[in-house]
Amino acid sequence: MMVNKDLLLTDVLPNVSQPARYTGHELNAGAGYRAGAEATLLLAFPDVYEVGMSYIGFKILYEIVNSNPAWAAERAFAPWPDMEAQMRIHGIPLYGLESYTPARSFDVMGFTLQYELTYSNVLCMLELAGIPVRADGRREGDPIIIAGGPCASNPEPMAPFLDLVVVGDGEEAIAEIMRETARGKREGASRAAIVSRLAKIAGVYWPQAQNHVTRRVVADLDSAEYPRKFVVPFLEAVHDRVALEVMRGCSRGCRFCQAGMIYRPVRERSMDNLCELAEALVGSSGYEELSLLSLSSADYTRIKELISKLAAEYGPQGIAVSLPSLRVDSFSIELARDVEKSRRTGLTFAPEAGTQRMRDIINKGVTEDDLISAASDAFESGWDQIKLYFMIGLPYETSEDIEGIAVLSKRVLDLGRRIAGARGKAGRVRVNVSVSSFVPKPHTPFQWFAQNTCEQLEQKQSYLRERMRARGLSVSFHDVRASHLEAAFARGDRRLAPVIERAVSLGCRFDGWSDQFKPGLWQQAFADTGLDSSVWANAEYGYSDALPWDHIDMGVSRAFLVREAHRAASGLTTPDCREADCSGCGVCRGDVRVRLAGAFAGSPSQGGGQA
């Protein structure tokens, strides 16, 4: 039943890079596959080990399943091309890291769809597991293939490959799936019957039936399960630290941001819960950094108090407290100094646009003065490196908006040099600018807008590259062809499934990695299937048009999204519902409402608001 471990260790792993990706048995890893388990799950992350081990959702599901003695969960990640080649040569199937049990032996295989450019890896992993790639080709004894994650907001391009899709928060749904799977097995139900039963669970989409589904939402994070220990990798993960999810959701309402729409409403963990989790995770892992995780951690209601408390507790132990990303209007010099008490870590700000006109269009809710004030606070507090995120190709963008990115970046650089110069350290100041291309995503006010063509985006990149040549200023760009493919998949339908199959057969893997992305092969895959990617990426939809993802209800109403799109056209902003009246997005229903640091905010009629 197990993979030949001797063959793996003697003939395979010595011939691949980073063999620790494939060995398992890390600190805090679960016991793995148990023959007597009532239900078994293989959590499959379609990217490299170091990326998957950084994803908190993966850790949460792993903990929930393995905390029940009747169930067992293992992990599998996409093998790097060198490992894939060795697996094919030696006939080694995809396996779970905990026990080296082949993937096809599990009852359920759950894929995390975190990013559209991992779709090719999903198919590759199924192939390596010996599992039919298409759902209609699977038979009795094959695992039930389930997917979840942000890309479940439009699963249609991947629908033919999936038995089921979990839409929304997975903490409660995964327990129900395992429980129902175990019951079906006890009763001797067929695979098809178990799939049919699982499809009746709230928040589960059944591609075969194309049912309307409403997103699952965990109303109270304090009552939800969260790991008290993390599996500690043998090699450095992308985010190699303790991650404390301080809150989920964001109500700032950036109109391009899918996460800000599909994770609503804001739900904060209480201080007591966070401090308890921090103590358990630091004690069980040995990590030297404690990261406060959310879409915008500085918006956490009691952020200053939390940082002060954590820094006082863990700073003397040499453990840093970090904020991965900061809003440019919520930073303060006091907050910076509190973080600095433990150990200085990097600072990132995301103004997104170079002009106030464009920031109002996207509803960013910040001004240039906000950014300059925040950057000044950072430089005054001793930081000499700042990263700025911008976006090009946004709706209603003009050449002045592109120029504004260069002007604003240089202004931050000059500010840093002036402040650091007073300490004789002007030469150490660095401003690193990352410029991505706008990708219209489902369930956002900009879902109807076309993406710029690759040629248009390349012209804008070339302009900025010339305008941002300065000592201490660096700029990086995302591959426009990758952004184009991302847009096609994000807005696509089932007609794209044969394209993905063809691309995988041509050798496409790890498309989110610049050194592995093969745009020429993707062009060939579209050509071979007689399709044009621009039909989805560069198409502009009407507000009354049927969209491929209309049957997926993420909570935010279509009326709200249309209203926000109209406000964008007029340059009108919509305030955060925690700071003003309810914006009427429609997500607050029943017990699902805004929860701020243990307090209960809003009412069913108000749909949220300030506590």
Summary of the structure (lengths in Angstrom):
residues: 611
radius of gyration: 24.1
end to end distance: 55.5
largest distance: 76.0
contacts: 2112
relative contact order: 0.10
helix: 41%
strand: 15%
